Amino acid sequence: MRWALVKVCLAVTTMVVAAFAIPLGLVVREMASDRAFSNAERQAATIGPTLSITTDPLQLRKAVESTQMGAARRMAVHVPAVGGGAAVDIGGPAESGAGWAGAHAVAETRAYGRAMTTSVPGGGSALLQPTALGSGDIAVIEIYVPESEVSNGVSTAWLVLAGVGLALIVGSVAVADRLGARLVRPAERLADAAHRLGDGKLGARVPEEGPKELRSAAIAFNAMADQVVELLASERELAADLSHRLRTPLTVLRLNAASLGDGPAAEQTRAAVEQLEREVDTIIRTAREQRPAAAQGFSGAGCDASEVIRDRMAFWSALAEDEGREVRLAGVDRVVRIPVGRPELAAALDAMLGNVFRHTAEGTPFAVDVHDAGGAVIVLVSDAGPGIADPDAALRRGNDGGRDGSTGLGLDIVRRVAESTGGDVRLGRSVLGGTEVRVWIALDGRARGESGGARGRRGRRKRSK
């Protein structure tokens, strides 16, 4: 497109320059010719007064030689025979005064009584100017005009015109090239970003600059790319979350398989459960590695946290009874509305309780507490296990590829639930002596604004065990 604009501008400018320069060059040539013959007419007019007074050859010769043209031997005077005398020819290229145009041209000028111009053999032109004498006869003054004087300054003027026209063409091409670059560069950036996005580089974006139409295209492309990233992130999060939710029945299967005793069937069952758990971990880890860094929020009309916690604890309490774990539940005897969907809160609870069963020995008690803090709801999941010797390392586990076998997605699910409201997640030492996971869920804009800053930034560093 850039070269097309240059060619169009080149063609248009060339036609405009030609349309003006060619006629102007012809006018310049005509003006030079008119100037040369006008000067010849003025020189011829200087002899007119002398001819009106006398036709004496000696006097006429002196008058001719006193003029510029006569001194340059470019003037001749042809006087007809007066009163029975002989005709007189004075001046000219030779002393004979024969002139340049010839006797026929002189006679024709005298017969018609008007000035005329004729070509001279060998180059140049001759101006024949008739002049009336006192006797009533017609004398002819002949002025020789060389070709160099007729074209004097024409070549220079034509060169100037050609230079100006060439400069205009070059300037117009340069301007068209710059304008074309301004149009083409945003289009090239848009095409390059589209190729990079097609190659899987989801961070490809286009600067929103250039002409209005290309700016609109860039804005639309960036919006499309953002939507693609969001859709892919949601898909990967969904895959990871669904896979992680399989952890709950897998935990039950693993614990039940451990109680089957010895025997080939029991060993095969335990091996199958372990293999299934490894495959689920692989799916979670793969989805997590491909997930963009931007956290994805949750949508939903909210739910009653107490009801969801009671429902999930009914499931986990049965498993805890099988393992001889003491369970304590507090703060769920009243309605506690939170701006989190029921499936998200259930997934977060399953992630935290699954970690308790996974990383503590059988018979270890645990507790779930719910506190209404006015502008926020705090959910505490604590256990009496050995605790976490290095909480920072445990929180970094989600970033180091899960070298200890953990997927790092457990607390990440919890964190995203909390941060979707402006809250956060914290790890600490529980009153039971083990680990405490504190989930802060903001309820309104004020709490969200207060907690979404410092607490939200700390929460984004949290990862699961």
PAMI-629149 format. One record per atom (N, C-alpha, C): z, y, x. Coordinates in steps of 0.001 Angstrom, whole numbers, plus 500000, padded with zeros to 6 digits. Atoms other than C-alpha are relative to their C-alpha. Last residue first. Example, Ala and Ser with C-alpha at 12.3 -4.5 7.8 and 13.67 -1.06 7.14 Angstrom:
// residues 2
499940498810499180;507140498940513670;500730501090499230;500000498810500890;507800495500512300;500000501200500900;
//
This chain:
// residues 465
499507500930499013;550682472886500556;498977498877500229;499119501084500438;548809475540498799;500425499121501146;500784501212500169;547514478873500090;500942498851499700;499333501250500349;548971482365499889;498980498870499883;499865500806498802;547279485198501776;500607498632499734;501297500490499611;545963486762498598;500051499190501273;500371501191500730;549495486974497331;498682499434500435;499278501129499425;550511489373500084;499577498697499315;500555500258498682;547735491731499014;500721498866500691;501309500625500117;548703491383495362;499396499688501347;499821501399500339;552386492004496136;498659499290499920;499355500732498921;551563495202498027;500118498524499672;500220499435498689;549003496537495579;500599499145501078;501313500370499489;548672494473492421;499727500555501364;499967501270499279;552409494640491845;498667499658500632;498963500032498993;552697498291490957;499916498734500840;500259499019498951;549334498634489203;501025499935501102;501175500423499243;549775495419487310;499703500970501125;499581501058499082;553319496329486314;498834499528500854;499043499422499060;552064499595484901;500429498949501017;500664499235498942;548953498070483371;500947500559501025;500671498780500443;550869495476481415;499406500723501195;500287499966501434;552193491902481588;499240501224499548;499829498661500577;552224491062485292;499556499994498542;501101499731500926;552651487396486251;500250501336499328;499776498731500683;554831486788489352;498759500307499157;501261499479500541;554827483139490450;500318501233499156;499735498932500970;557751482127492689;498649500610499584;501250499272500235;557336478791494450;500262500989498881;500091499265501261;560674477550495796;498661500729499963;501017498958500120;560953474846498461;500065500652498629;501363500297499562;564087472874499198;499070501198499875;500083500326498580;567810473567499141;498614499718500509;499797501440499869;568395473452495404;499895499544501447;498549500218500081;568847477252495425;500329498516500090;499421500060501344;565232477457496575;501509499796500067;499012501068500051;563946478637499966;500686500029498652;498679499744499435;560780480717499811;500884498775499916;499311501218499603;557125480949498911;501346500354500607;499167499970498797;555615483871497024;500624498627500222;499259501247499794;552764484217494523;500774500107501306;500172500684498731;551248487452493164;500822498729500018;498788500527499379;550763489682490141;499714499339501334;499447499007499084;547918491935489019;501260499530500675;499206499043500779;547056489858485930;500530501139500857;500837499558501109;544198487893487534;500735500988499100;500731498789499634;546367487897490647;499057500456498906;499107498843499911;548832485451489075;499222501278500278;499429499753501329;546218482927487922;500869501240500029;501036499349500796;544345483315491205;500471500267498575;500176498619499562;547529482589493142;498978500727499153;498864499214500498;548330479479491142;499811501472500351;500163499926501457;544868478051491770;501104500858499402;501101499070500210;545235478936495462;499705500143498508;499482498651500209;548664477323495415;498892501020499833;498915499989500974;547052473938494880;500528501385499710;500391499370501248;543706474539496628;501138500120498995;499716498570499984;544676473950500254;499678500694498715;501219499230500293;542909470606500272;500236501492500059;499906499191501217;545797468873502036;498722500777499804;500352500771501177;545045466099504528;500071500783498715;498948500961500269;546896467592507512;499716499191498737;499945501013498958;543776469273508858;501076498945499742;499152501090500471;543197471082505571;500122498872500997;500759501208500297;540197473135506674;500855498833499577;500307500753498778;542225475806508462;499296498691499734;501041499353499188;542149478411505705;499605499174501210;501232499887500769;544042476551502931;498859500599500789;500631501298500053;546654475509505444;498689500046499221;501293499949499328;547448479118506214;499227498706499853;500865499099500750;550217479186503595;498615500100500623;500353500652501263;551787476091505113;499062500874499186;500991501042499698;551600477668508580;499567499298498727;501276499346499667;553293480789507238;498922498973500306;500738499580501201;555962478690505488;498652500644500309;500816498840499616;556965476952508748;499185500429498793;499500499472498737;559818474488508177;499261501267500415;501150499752499113;558980474002504539;500521500647501269;500459498624499821;561675472465502388;498824500081500947;499671499500498652;563313469066502889;499589501450500223;500568500743498891;563302468389499165;500368500601501332;498921500230499030;565647469833496572;499507499191501184;499627501403499799;562889471339494432;501090499927501053;499190500269498801;561890474677492952;500349498526500068;500032501449499845;559232475906490515;500696499692501311;499469500573498762;559941479469489406;499906498493499932;499888501455500127;557850481320486808;500415499443501353;499868500725498737;558406485077486659;500194498532499692;499369501302500230;557120487107483716;499989499254501328;500608501171499387;556352490806484167;500771498764499589;501420499753499758;556962494268482736;499291498817500600;500438498778500669;560254493303481185;498520500234500155;499541498832499251;561465490757483740;499533501303499377;500715498838500533;561222487707481449;500565501246500656;499216498781500149;562354484727483521;499086501110499473;500830498895500473;561024481150483313;500901501198499764;499297498901500670;562637478344485309;498989501078499623;500981498998500401;561244474940486379;500741501044499172;499691499151501149;563525472599488297;498857500959499757;500754498749499995;563322469733490789;500294500744498709;500012499197501228;565385466697491744;499130501248500153;499748498591499690;564384464369494613;499948500814498716;498612499655500248;564750460736493456;500350501437500302;499544500373501330;561467459697495026;501490500284499861;499691501425500202;560666461587498214;500440499745498563;498563500290499944;559011465005498272;500225498535499669;499432499657498691;555443466012499187;501519499832500059;500799500459498862;553327464473496415;500743500153501318;500034501453499974;555761464685493527;499299499475501242;498621500502499917;556545468337494263;499998498479500109;499548499866498621;552916469134495040;501430499486500171;500633501062499229;551926467729491637;500386500058501461;499209501214500203;554493470025490074;499385498813500729;498683499862499371;552842473109491621;500822498726499849;500152499895498550;549255472063490831;501353500068500683;500299501328499469;550157470836487338;499850500039501518;498778500803500050;551795474183486614;499774498607500569;499093499488498982;548708476097487804;501297499199500035;500497500436498693;546364473881485774;500920500468501114;499735501434499880;548504474388482655;499535499470501351;498572500150499736;548453478165483213;500359498527500152;499706499515498654;544667478157483548;501475499823500343;500466500955498981;544121475923480487;500346500442501423;499209501233499965;546442478112478313;499481499012501053;500421501051500907;544705481383479170;500820498735500176;500665501084499277;546692484072480984;499624498928498986;501462499804500095;547821487453479597;499218498979500820;500549499529498729;551421486234479095;498481500118499850;501446499814499970;553443485786475905;499562500561501354;500308499112498866;556981484425476283;498473500091500108;501426499738499784;558302482849473064;499820501015501127;500506498867500774;561884481638473350;498523500219500361;499548500122501383;563647478425474472;499540501162499131;501163500309500838;561618478185477683;500394499839498531;500728498807500403;564128479941479960;498810499754499103;499235498857500508;565392476837481762;499048501128499614;500937499064500622;564206473322482599;500795501119499367;499306498921500702;566075471000484975;498967501003499517;500846498861500355;564677467629486029;500846501025499250;499313499163500978;566565464905487888;499166501253499762;499834498588499660;564238462471489618;500722500722498868;498587499667499877;564681458735489257;500250501434500423;499637499880498587;561079457896490013;501457500378500201;500369501230499308;560312456543486516;500432500030501463;499022501020500399;562265459439485006;499702498682500683;498777499769499232;560152461891486990;501072498965499665;500235500490498647;556981460354485564;501240500190500865;500099501461500081;558277460816482029;499784499390501380;498641500543500111;559409464339482905;499981498481499907;499417500225498679;555924465205484179;501416499416499926;500777500972499232;554298464716480758;500688499669501328;499875501265500714;556977466451478718;499239498899500732;498781500653499517;557054469134481427;500256498696499263;500277500659498727;553445469938480648;501228499292500555;500980501063500185;554167470625476973;499742499255501305;499355501132500678;557367472542477627;499029498826499858;499094500644499043;555587474721480196;500698498810499355;500794500745499029;552703475452477822;500898499259500974;500596501162500652;555077476377474998;499214499156500978;498947500982500293;557187478627477200;499409498734499387;499662500724498781;554130480397478625;501042498922499728;498541500018499948;552847481349475179;500390499137501194;499335501157500598;549167482102475663;501504500205500057;498601500169499650;546643484728476669;500605498804499281;499167499145500844;543403485847474979;501459499904500356;499320500710501063;541235484531477750;500900500934499240;500168499356501281;539502485454480939;500709499175498947;499945500894501142;540383484660484467;499820500812498746;498973499788501004;539468486489487674;499896498996498875;500557499952501331;537495485248490610;501119500125498988;499234500745500998;538668486097494088;499370500182498638;499528499175501111;535985487285496494;500716499141498983;498656499491499755;535869485107499595;500540500784498834;499952498689499379;532904483132498354;501435500499500096;499615498924500910;533432479429497536;500003501332500740;501181499268500460;531404477066499717;500360501189499133;500688499427498846;534435475873501691;498802500822499578;499219498872499489;536428475436498494;499305500675501176;500143498868500923;533793473315496785;500721501223500526;501390499518499933;533650471054499828;499782501199499099;500180499292498731;537440470792500056;498584500568500132;499268498731500044;537815469962496361;499746500804501265;500682499111500951;535077467319496462;500681501360499970;501259499568499381;536547465786499626;499243500960499083;499674498988498987;540025465721498080;498741500533500666;499678498766500724;538609463934495032;500345501117500973;501256499459500512;536983461363497335;500242501296499233;500745499397498885;540234460892499234;498686500619499523;499325498745499665;542147460350495969;499300500696501154;500330499024501040;539607457768494833;500630501346500306;501398499593499801;539969455960498163;499580501038498974;500068499154498811;543771455991497868;498570500469500263;499425498702500348;543602454689494293;499928500949501186;500957499298500855;541200451937495323;500512501376499613;501118499536499156;543438450938498238;498979500766499174;499538498855499198;546493450823495942;498875500539500885;499789498856500899;544636448657493448;500442501223500780;501315499475500368;543327446358496197;500132501212499079;500548499299498836;546849445987497604;498632500594499681;499266498742499830;548245445195494156;499455500797501172;500416499084501071;545535442637493501;500692501352500143;501361499471499784;546064440993496895;499579500993498937;501053500859500523;549817440685496459;498641500619500194;500934500514499009;552923442751496902;498966499098499332;499520501065499122;554779444923494433;498940499593500994;500591501275500380;553151446837491626;500487498843500858;498987500858500616;555520449794492016;499461498632499598;498957500296499008;553317451642494518;501052499049499448;500511501028499097;550403451354492093;501044499621501042;499963501277500701;552429453212489491;499502498871500893;498605500397500132;553091456032491927;500129498661499283;499479500355498676;549437456228492959;501434499522499911;500555501283499581;548234456073489376;500563499556501344;499382501044500821;550613458844488320;499494498618500422;498620500124499540;549473460995491236;500731498907499230;500024500762498753;545873460267490366;501406499809500552;500049501441500283;546536461347486773;499948499154501263;498861500380500840;547708464752488073;499944498527499611;498856500361499183;545259465044490955;501165499508499138;499951501462499919;542371464969488526;501169499520500833;499262500471501160;543239468594487838;500033498471499935;498576499919499712;542161469333491394;500827499506498818;499642501067499059;538678468034490687;501493500007500284;500057501273500714;538425470184487586;500382498846500915;498864500094500920;539657473192489535;500008498681499244;498758500202499245;537253472621492432;501193499828499072;500040501325499375;534255472111490183;501285499712500753;499831500979501064;535214475117488053;499993498583500572;498597499990500393;535733477236491133;500256498959498920;499245500688498955;532319476175492398;501491499955499684;500351501415500019;530651477070489124;500803499221501030;499367500610501168;532528480355488859;499715498508499948;498564500088499737;531542481244492407;500728499340498839;499770501074499040;527925480371491719;501480499827500293;500273501278500655;527918482489488569;500250498819500939;498927500292500946;529649485390490295;499791498650499312;498795500342499236;527266485286493243;501146499626499063;500229501330499419;524259485156490920;501233499547500769;499846500973501079;525659488084488919;499801498576500516;498568500102500330;526148490102492079;500237498967498915;499360500744498912;522577489302493134;501497499840499753;500364501407500128;521252490381489723;500685499158501073;499261500529501147;523181493644489865;499702498516499804;498601500142499601;521854494255493382;500846499439498861;499883501136499082;518299493551492227;501442499770500399;500138501234500773;518612495852489194;500143498773500899;498785500149500813;519964498676491347;499949498700499205;498901500379499102;517174498133493881;501292499794499227;500203501402499626;514510498153491135;501122499506500911;499677500817501170;515937501373489709;499839498518500316;498531499985500127;515912502921493176;500430499149498812;499474500971499046;512305501746493553;501525499999500005;500328501334500463;511323503535490330;500571498936500939;499187500366501161;513177506714491276;499735498565499568;500450499455501291;511632506954494725;500813499429498834;501445499967500171;513720505946497748;499605500640498684;500615498748499571;517347504871497848;498501499898499849;500556499376501207;519680502216496458;499474501381500347;499544498608500159;520188500265499664;499289500653498823;501039499013499695;519341496598498948;500601501396499876;500060498901500948;521826493691499062;498972501024500480;501160499110499855;521950490282500734;499996501038498885;499568498630499749;525482488854500644;498858500984500138;499592499357501245;524320485652498949;500482501429500204;499103498956499493;522384484507501984;500412500881498829;498587500347500158;521000481319500427;500969501016500545;499586500910498925;517418481493501643;501474499648499936;500588501306500256;516372482971498270;500356498972501059;499250500575501112;518835485791498819;499450498619499647;498701500429499480;517291486399502225;500868499391498906;500186501190499167;513789486417500719;501343499483500522;500319501106500908;514855488822497937;499801498705500783;498744500423500627;516541491071500516;499765498833499046;499207500702498990;513320491153502542;501314499501499407;500599501318499791;511272492007499441;500804499185501014;499767500786501215;513649494848498514;499434498587500163;498596500406499994;513662496132502092;500325499140498781;499848501047498995;509863496073502107;501440499520500073;500589501222500552;509778497997498819;500125498843500988;499083500603500992;512238500544500194;499448498718499392;498787500505499359;510006500970503291;501014499457498996;500097501409499628;506722501167501339;501321499465500550;500158500874501159;507299504382499421;500093498530500389;498862499780500885;508745506423502277;499934499107498765;498839500682499417;506214504847504625;501226500158499121;500151501431500220;503425505907502283;501154499206500563;499716500259501416;504733509454502234;499871498514499686;498547499818500202;504855509470506015;500383499725498552;499307501110499352;501356507971506275;501504500110499808;500146501181500856;499995510412503697;500718498795500596;499145499816501169;501436513315505688;499930498792499074;498610500124499566;499881511995508892;500966500151498828;499744501415499742;496538511429507163;501450499784500432;499869500679501297;496638514949505723;500271498518500173;498731499642500639;497375516398509134;500194499301498676;498922500684499276;494545514458510773;501353500305499366;500094501440500281;492095515585508080;501138499243500677;499582500244501387;493258519206508226;499978498506499668;498543499832500057;493039519200512016;500531499755498587;499405501190499398;489532517764511826;501527500074499967;500165501127500924;488506520501509385;500623498726500532;499085499797501133;490008523214511587;499903498847499010;498626500219499553;488275521800514655;501011500153498879;499812501439499806;484941521508512852;501421499683500444;499931500642501313;485218525078511585;500228498499500126;498710499632500598;486063526322515061;500165499340498636;498959500765499309;483149524377516535;501381500304499422;500059501374500482;480814525823513871;501059499120500673;499439500036501348;481995529341514639;499986498585499434;498547499834499904;481393528799518351;500663499919498629;499438501241499451;477924527395517705;501515500089500103;500033501047501032;477044530342515437;500634498710500512;498697500232500644;478257533024517850;500013498899498970;498861499572499200;474689534240518724;501318499805499218;498935501008500117;472161532207516746;501240500363500801;499911500420501402;469712535099516086;501149499013499791;499316498942500746;470501536615519502;500128499631498523;498588499957499592;469691533388521348;500768501065499240;499246501013500758;466473533010519338;501485500022500352;499993501357499423;465090536263520761;500873499050499170;498619500530500144;464463539294518457;499997498574500558;499890501434499698;461331541287519457;501477499590499934;498792500302499223;461030544651517711;500049498485500197;499734501431499835;457633545944516506;501205499802500918;499067500167498882;457192549470515154;500375498516500052;499143501203500084;454126549821513008;500839499920501255;499746500590498682;452383553152512389;500955498814499810;498810500861499831;451021553990508952;500016499483501427;500256501359499540;448611556904508322;501334499262500216;500118500916501135;449476559938506192;499692498583500381;501383499981500489;448774562456508905;499792499110498794;500239498719500661;452511563096509396;498597500093499415;500248498892499071;453007559410510143;499742501294499208;501050499048500400;454593556814507856;499899501125501034;499468498641500023;456608553990509511;498836500974499696;501003498928500179;456026550255509056;500696501366499911;499490498964500891;458705547882510606;498928501100499851;501061498982500089;457528544601512103;500420501001498944;499830499167501182;460437542408513208;498942501092500039;500382498596499840;459401539719515697;500168500690498670;500643499395501170;460998536282516061;499682501453500313;499582498679500418;462121533963518870;499228500473498792;498617499844500395;460460531032520566;500340501422499645;499136500094498837;457312530326522558;501459500217499659;500248501201499212;454957531561519866;500862499995501262;500739499693498779;456708534325517903;499759498696500752;499604500791498823;457799533826514327;499075500315501158;500898501100499688;457234536593511827;500486499293501249;499539500727498818;459414539107510061;499073498824500205;500152501435500061;458143541691507627;500459499397501323;499576500716498797;458736545326506817;499825498505499797;498584500404500045;456710546906504012;500305499166501247;499088498861499969;453476548883503823;501470499620499888;499027500156501083;451300545984502719;501037501121499957;500695500067501287;448277547012504794;500987499918498843;500503498673500323;450271548207507792;499329499983498619;498842499144500303;452244544948507815;499526501391499595;499476500418501286;449032542905507555;501201500859499595;500902499507501040;447433544884510362;500515499640498624;499835498541500053;450426544287512609;499133500573498895;498720499722500654;450471540553511760;500226501495499876;500117500351501417;446745540286512572;501284500322499261;500661498926500740;447088542225515795;499921499685498523;501453500060500030;449619539773517282;499426501081499083;500454500610501240;453314539130516690;498480499874499927;499704501447500067;454442539682520278;499374499339498769;498958500475500899;453291543170521289;500112498488500002;500579500897501006;449928544157522828;501023499489499018;499453499675501312;451490547104524563;499467499123498903;501116499871500947;449190546696527587;500471500374498610;500394498605500089;452129547441529911;498870500211498998;500772499553498835;453498544024529184;499582501443499785;499636500817498838;456151542460526957;499242500383501248;500327501412500127;455759545322524503;500360499234501247;498899500932499827;455640549028524919;499540498573499860;499047499627498950;452976551410523520;501129498962500022;498971501058499978;449877550512521538;500898500280501192;499060499993498860;447644553541520661;501008498868499795;498671500542500347;444537553479518468;500855499907501249;499804501446499840;441679555694519608;501399499610499575;499554500465498694;440882559154518286;500169498509500010;501134500467499196;438733559992515240;500394499534501370;500976498917499787;441478562077513654;498869499588500894;499735498815500819;444200559406514121;498949501059500350;500860498889499561;443472555846515326;500166501173499049;501431500136500289;446388553627514404;499219501208500522;500445498800500727;449784553734516200;498488499872499744;501439500120500245;451382550393517226;499589501173499107;500417499079501059;454801550866518813;498474499920499891;501397499565499862;456377548016520840;499651500881498805;500523499124501052;460041547214521431;498551500375500340;499995500762501250;461671544331523347;499497500855498838;501353500448500271;460970545621526862;499967499069498785;499990501455499792;464718545849527587;498642499388499753;499632500232498611;464366549638528067;500022498511500318;501137499640499146;462504549759524794;500308499768501454;501010501025500089;465204547830522951;498803500289500903;499456501249499430;467941550138524159;498949498908499992;499206500827500914;465937553292523464;500453498731500709;498633499465500095;464826555860526082;500892499178499057;499222500412498836;461822553747527009;501436500525499964;499749501439500051;460435554096523497;500896499554501149;499056500253501080;460837557894523451;500348498523499918;498677499532499567;459220558265526878;501065499703498930;499505500929498984;456316556089525770;501388500403500463;499515501222500648;455954558065522547;500565499009501030;498735499704500656;455730561325524475;500590498753499337;499019499735498962;453060559968526772;501370500272499398;499552501228499329;451121558352523932;501079500244501042;500458499944498605;451039561547521875;500539498787500729;500576501316499711;451590560582518243;499465499955501421;501137500088499088;453903563448517521;499524498582500114;500287498726499311;456495564738515062;498711499924500806;500301498979501014;456799561955512444;499635501346500634;501326500231500561;456491559377515213;499631501034498942;500990499635498967;459471560856517040;498581499830499469;500099498533499878;461618560802513892;498954500436501024;500622499357501163;460767557076513263;499899501510500124;501306499475499593;461576555926516810;499333500739498839;499806498897499036;465332555509516128;498672500618500433;499856498711500693;464562553521512954;500161501150500966;501335499511500405;463229550637515027;500092501364499338;500714499575498801;466595550261516763;498597500542499648;499410498713499554;468381550239513406;499280500522501248;500437498930500902;465960547612512110;500576501340500420;501399499682499658;466560545433515188;499467501115499106;499973499210498760;470327545667514634;498580500386500423;499516498657500367;469808544550511048;500063500902501221;501127499245500542;467637541697512356;500432501387499520;501019499760498968;470426540373514629;498850500842499463;499495499023499040;473186540822512027;498961500333501063;500061498669500614;471154539118509345;500491501069500965;501400499585500060;470619536115511643;499865501401499404;500426499694498631;474327535896512482;498545500470500019;499402498719499625;475212536183508784;499601500393501414;500747498931500650;472773533416507921;500548501374500379;501303499888499350;474329531139510518;499162501115499383;499807499391498678;477837531867509264;498666500164500718;499794498561500209;476751531187505691;500167500711501333;501304499400500312;475351527822506745;500110501499499796;500787499976498762;478658526945508422;498625500598499770;499502498896499186;480574527986505280;499245500086501323;500514498705500485;478362525764503141;500468501176500850;501462499962499879;479113522800505441;499419501299499419;500434499682498644;482838523545505883;498485500109500105;499790498602499623;483826523814502201;499384500333501354;500470499117501070;482461520631500662;500165501467500354;501464499929499960;482863518773503976;499468500972498945;500385499258498787;486551519661504156;498484500134500078;499663498590500205;487099518591500532;499568500834501198;500933499418500975;485209515324501028;500283501486499776;501316499890499368;487131514526504212;498986500619499046;499987498850499087;490448515339502532;498647500189500667;499939498762500779;489720512981499644;499949501221500906;501253499794500713;488563510124501865;499996501322499240;501060499731499030;491483510422504275;498683500296499296;499819498621499541;494014510701501416;498915500385501007;500309499104501117;492644507547499824;500096501455500434;501452499979500201;492576505725503142;499606500925498862;500628499275498886;496168506723503957;498497500087499799;499741498578500196;497389505647500508;499351500841501097;500821499575501131;495680502266500946;500194501487499717;501336499758499482;497242501900504396;499065500445498879;499948498840499099;500736502328502892;498607500344500527;500000498799500824;500000500000500000;500000501257500862;
//
